[in-house]
Each structure stands twice: as C-alpha cells, then as structure tokens.
Amino acid sequence: MSNSIWISDYDVIHRCKTDNFQLSVAAFPGKMNAKYLSQPKNWQAAEWTLEGIGTREEFYVRGNDLVERYTSDQDKLSTEIYSRILPDLDGAELILSRQTSTLDSDAQMALKFRFDDANSVITMNESGQWNPPGLGDNNIANLSDPMVVAVGCLDAVQYAVFVYPGDCSSIQAERQNEETVEVTIPLFSLHLEKGVIRRSRIQFVRAEGKDAMKQLAAKYGSFCDSEIPLTT
C-alpha cells in the first residue's frame, strides 16, 4: 500500500492506493471531497462530500489514516475527519467529530455518497437480511435500523455504506436516475453545549463474487460488534 500527499497550486491532495482501490481526498473552500477509484482500471466507483465545515487548519498522515481538522469562523465549530483504510484493505472508515466553543451550537451537517454508474441498489431489513432490489415506487428509502445501503456498480463489485448504530437517527438512499444513486447521511442533529464533542463512524466497503452480499452482511455485523477505535 502506498500513502502520499501532493501539494499543488490549488490545494493538498492525499492518495492512498491498495491492490483493490485508490482513495483520493482533497479539500476545497468549506468542503472535503473524496473519490474511491477501483483498481487496476482506475475507475471511479463512488464519491463523497462534506460541506460547510470551514477552513482546513491541519492535516497529516499517520499509518493508514489521513487526519484533517477544519474550523468554521461563522459558527465556531471545529470538525475532525479521520479517513482510515481498513486493516483487510477492503474499504475505508470515516471517523467524524465536531466540537463547539459556544453554547447551544447547531452542529448538523450531511455526508453524501454518490454512485454515478450504479446497476442495483439494495437495503437491509431489521433481521439483517437483504430486501429485494430497489427503493420502492418513489425511488427513495429512509433507513433507521439498520442504516445499510449496498450498490452494485458497472465493475461487477458490490459496494456498501454502513453507519454505526446510534450515530444518527436515519439515512436516505435515492435513485436519481438510471445510473445515479445518492446516499445522504445527516450527522450531529442535536444542538451541542460548549465544549461537547460528538463522534460518528461510517464505513465504505467492497465485496465481489457469488457470495458478495453475504460478505457485506458479515462485514456489517463485524462493524456493529467493533469497539470504538482510538484516534489521536
């Protein structure tokens, strides 16, 4: 696995590459953007964004982590993002936290995953079984327990978004057209008292082969059973 940072005239771009994928992360004014590229064809499977987080104050690479800290002057909120490559190299985990320096701050924000070459989209039911493919007549599903969405893409790989139980109240999956599926994860909806830190965990994982969906279900189970990881 290679882990690198490039500094351009515009911004800092971090790239972490494994045999199966490349994760590229860039910061723009008030926004973090990440792209997940399937290897070896360098084909973009998914893109995610986090907006309204202010200016990036600090960033560094430690092991399999990219650590970023942002500060918003408008609402005095600091945001920390760990982009962590999973130990078995099948995807990435995002550990997001927000802290306020003022009383009763509105810390809510939305993390959005976008798939532009989606063949199928499947959600999971409360029993841990996969629902039939699709999102209903309106092509929208609101998921609360569990918060799991799997998307089959053109590279014949299944990709899944997991939200750790209790880290938000619900997420939304929407098929916007024949090719595009978007998953919206609202975070930190509760108002924060001064100095309070809230944390959320999201995983983005891959699986392929005839038992890909079984693999994803097992990965979600392991995620739910995992301990809160250490951050620094």
N, C-alpha and C positions, 0 to 999 in steps of 0.2 A: 504494500500500500504506500502511495506517495502522498505527501502532505505539504502544500506550498502556499505562499502568498505572493501575489504580484501587486505592485503599486503603479497605477497608470496616472495619466494626467487628470483623470476624472474621479477615480475612487480606488478603493482597495478591493481586490477580488481574491477570495480564498477558494482553492480547489483541493479536494481530497479524492483520490482515484483508487479504486479496487479493481479486481478482475471483472466484477459484475456491473459496476456503476461508477459514475463520477458525480460528486456533489459540488456544485459551484455556488458560492454565496457572495453577494455584492450588496453594498449599502448605498442608497440614494438619499437625497434630502427628505427626511421624515419617513423613510421606508426601508425595510430589509427585503431582499428578493433572493430566492434560492431556486436552482434548477437541478433536477435529477436526470442524468443522462445515462441511458442503458448502454453498456459496453458489450462487445467491442465496436458496435456500429455507431456509437456516439449519437444515439437517437434520444430526443427528449421525451421522457415518459410523463413527467409532472413538473409543475412549477408552483411555488408557494410564496405568498407575500404577507407582510405585516406592516400596516401603515399607521401613521400618526404617532410615531414613537420618538420623534425629535432627532437630535444630532448624535451621531456615534462618537462617544468620548474615548473609548478604549477598545482594543481588540488584540487578541493574541491566540496562538495555537499551543495547546498542551496535550501531547499524546494524540488521542483520537478526537479531541474536542477543538472546536472553534468557539471562543468566548467573546461575546460582544456586549458592550454596555452603552446604552443610549440615554439621553436626558432631554426632556421636553421643557422648554422655558415657559411655555404657556400654562401648563397645569402642574409644574414642579414634580413630575413623576419620572422616576428612573426605571428603565427596563433592561433586564439582563437576559441574554439568549445564549444557551449552550446548544450548538449543533454537534451532536455526538454520533460518531459512527458506531453501530452496534458490534459487539465482540465477534459475532459469527459472520460479519460483513454482508448481511442480507438487507441492510437498510440503515436508517438514521433515526435518532431520537432527538426531539426538541424539548429542552427544559427551559421554560419561560417563567420569569418572575418580575413582579412590579412592586415598587416601594414608593411611598409618598412622603413628602416633607411638610405637608399641610394637613389640616383637619378635613375630614369628610370629602375626600377627593374621589372623583369619578374615574376609575382606572380601566373601564371596559375598552376592549379592542377586539378585532376579529382577525383570525388567521385563516387565510383562504388557500386551498389547494385546487389547482386547475389541471385537468387532463384534456388535451386537445385531440387525441386520437384514441378515444375510448370506444371499444366494441360493446362492452357489457358493464352493468353496474348492479351490485348485489349488496344487500344489507343483512345483518344478523338479528335473530329474534332473541327473546329473553331466555330461551332454553339453550342458547349457544349454537343453534342450528342456522344454516343459511336459508333465507327467504328465497322464493322464486325470483329470477332475474327481473329487473325493472324497478321503477319507483312509483307505480300507480298511474292512474289516469292523468294526473296533473304533472307527472314527471318530477315531483318534489316529495321528499320524505324527511320528516323531522324525527330524529332519533334521540332517545334519552337513556335507555338501558337495554342493551349496551350501545355505545357510540362507536360503531364499526361500519366502515364502508369499503367494499372491495371493487376495484375497477379492472376489467380485462382490457389490455391495450393491444395495438397492432403488432407488437413484438412477441405475441403469444405468451406473455407473462402476466400474472395476476399481481396487482399492487393493492395494498390495503392501508387505510388510515385508521389508527386506534387512538382514542382519548382515554386516559386513565380514569377509572370510575370515580365520580365525585368532583373531578376537576372543572367541570362546567355543567350547566343544567341540561343542555341538549345541543345537538349539531344538526345541520341541514345539508342534505345532498340533493342536487338539482341537475337534471339533464337539460342543458340549454339548447342543444341542437343534436343532430345525428352523431356528431363527432365529439362534442364537448360536455364534460361533466365537471361540476364545481362543488367542492365540499367546504362549507363555511363553519368555522368553529369560534363561537363567541366566548371570550375569556374575561375573567375578572369583573363580572357584572355587579358585584357588591361594592358599595362605597367603602373606602378604606379610611381608617383612623390614621393619625400621624405616626409615621414610623413603621406601620404594619407592612409585612412582606407577604404577598400571595404567590403561589407557585403552581404551574400546570405542566403536565407531561403529555406529549404526543409522539407516537411512533409512526413511521412510514416504512413499510417492509414489502418485500417481494417474495414470490414463490412461483415455480414453474413445474410442469409435468402433470401427469394424470391426477395426482393427488394434491394439486396446488391449493385447493380450497381447504382440504384437511390440514395442510401445513399452516395455512393462515390462521385457522381456528386454534391450532395448538400454540402458535406464536402469541395470539391474543391472550390465551389462558396463562401463558408464562408471564406476559406483561402485567396482568392483573395480580399475579402472585409475587411479583418482584418487589423488593424493598426500594424505598426512596433512595436514589443514587446520591453519592456525595458530589458536591460542587465546591469550587474554591474561588 
